[in-house]
Amino acid sequence: MQVAMAKNGLTREQTIEEYLPIFQGFAKCKKLELIDEVIESDTAIISYQSTDDCVEGQVHTKKEVIYMVYEDGWKIDDNDIQELN
């Protein structure tokens, strides 16, 4: 979002207003399924499978792994996305 804000010269609120309908449209045709969740001390690894059928006749499945750290609240440290089909 920060890239879009800087690129377009928009405030945070304007950026959210502009992009939220697009993201909500994508979310309507995406299914998430939790595969695994490991929390140890101040780190967490969350794995899930996402299935996207936004384009008629095409289904895309990915495995997404989110690496998080706890620093005054949980924050995403890194992520890994693998195409499954």
Buried (B, 14 or more C-beta within 10 A) or exposed (E): EEEBBEEEEBEEEEBBEEBEEEEEEEEEEBEEEEEEEEEEEEEBBBBBBBBBEEEEEEEBBBBBBBEBBEEEEBEEEEEEEEEEE
